[in-house]
Structures are given as structure tokens and as C-alpha cells.
């Protein structure tokens, strides 16, 4: 069975029907040793990575759904209504391709990757520059995105998948620190208290992508939580807490 490394983003309006039809299997909650470890959407979590077997190959899909705030829900519905066909497959129309790619790089990733920038400049009818990746052109793309969102009456939203950036849109919450651009501050404290290292990892990653003023601290928390996941996977943390638990119980017996 072959595994294809690059994943495919797919938007659906009924994820349960899609899962039943394709026999999609979510996998990102299965292995604590892996850096992507976190609860999947069908396991009480937020990770949407799945695998579908097509012609004896395991293809990775990120199953996005209307209302998951990957994009504004009205934009998601518009994407599904205004598709085009390519090789008998429904895909986004060119306008949605263009603006969703910019949105993904600016909001979700926090920077422009080379491969995505190449895809963007191929959509020439929408470009307002010659396609050279410099700060001036990137600022033009940001302005184009802002104009599109405003013109379409859409909104910038905070994805329910915590490992994605949100450009500090979740800072409106009273438990967040606006001055330092710290998103989900309360949830981060709880993740440390409850030893939920996968959550601390992903929330740290979100703050890195949001260009927080405390980025260096979030890099530390991100790698620290990954180390803790490795230790948990190998049973070291489990052994430690089982030892403490046993000792406390034995101590109470002899009081």
C-alpha cells in the first residue's frame, strides 16, 4: 500500500456523508510520537487529517467543513455553490482559488511560501503586480484580500483547528493579552495544568503564526510540548505519575 505525502484540502457541507461514502479514516490522534498528534474531529478534537484509499494508495485529505471557521461560513457556502469543473472534478473557481490562497498564507500560515506564491501568480487575471515576491507585492496582495473580504461582506475568522494561525482575530476574548498578541491565554494555562501537551503545542504554534511579540517564548513552549509528547509516548511520564500515585496511596494507608 503506497502513501502519498502531500495532502489535499477538500471542503464539504456534510462531513459524515463524505466519511461514509469514502471510508475516510482520521489518523492524527493515533500516535503520540508524531509531531501532528492531537485529537481528531471524530475523537472529540479538532484535527481534520484523514486518509482515503484510492487505487491501492493512501491519499491524505484535510476534510474542511462549512462552519469550521477555516474560512467565513458564508464564503464557504459560496465556494460550494460557485464551483467549476476540471477533469470532471469540482474545484474552486479562479476567484475563490486566488483569494483563498492569499488568505491561507496570510492568516493560517503567517507567511508566504514559495509554492503557494507560484500558484497565486499563475492566476494572472486577478494580479495587480508582475509576480515578483517582494514586500511591496505581498502588501498589495494583503490589500487585495482586505478589499475582497470587505466587498463580499465576509469576515476574518479564527479556525477551530488550533494549529492554524488566525492573524490575532481571537484576541477579542477577554482572557487574551492584546498588548503581547497572546491568543487563547486561558486555554494555554489550562493545557499546562492538565498536561495536555498536544493542545499547548498547537496553541503555541498559533501564536507563532500570529506573529506574537512573545514569539521566542512560544517557540520554546512549542518544542517543550513536543518533547513532553515524546516522553509520554515512551511511557516515561506515565511511569513517573504512576509511581507518585502509588506512593501517595501507600502513604495514606499507613496514616
Steps between C-alpha positions, in 0.01 A plus 500: 500500500658829389471822700482836321669765719336822380150549638195636320266758650135423432194701606176312569158601631428157651818345647315194633366411156847559353660272761247220443527524121880513480576294815732778614707415809622779730849430624658798676399381848656156464870548570631721781850465360406694186520880500146530364348310795173650630139379530319466165157650434334159530682442828387810689773722357580737216744330259350432156775295335364179349610223267300358210603196299482571125636241256702332776659828605441679830420862414503761775205738517431791734122486520383859547133556571258791483500673840850393613625860455778395267339775293194710582193275475327714235813484285515122545139467381578724202801282414278192489233677293736660243733214414642419158595165345852384422544147363146421620590605857341795681758762599494861618446764235802719422389789720456275805830325422682832490359654817492178704870440423589851618280456808662165580852641481433824690257374765561128544875480431618850594735526198510435125654170393668473159273224368185695593634824356563320169138383496378853574695667217360245251156652563600808296154651441486590869857624547577867541879460463755308291540203735832565672503387860601812691352686794329758277319230299401310815350819641301540177366145543399582857317809379326296229388246760370771734307661213351163401391416857345846547335503156349153552380578855711212635705493820842385616435209738690285748524132387385228737820312417739653756822438309393752233567870533215749522690830463408582862125500426442300819651780711153644560456243778534663843745229612754592233781754525458751219820692572720194448264340243455184707210294368314249719693594814254327735503179293881496501513521880242220528693282253808523724302427817323203338814377320332529160824537307336464158282804575793706631696405186227613262409820689870593511516442125196725450668781694819458294299529179315802642839677530467550874747737668588204723581271207825371653311380809246320284778330307631372833153382609443335161820292513460433873150357443627284213770359726237426765290317239802286411560421866134418548510271199797308638326460836743706708240749619243226560751309713585810701139586584409138570788489750385821671138380503598165654720667761223740605251215533743289704572800720130548572465133602758533777361820653 
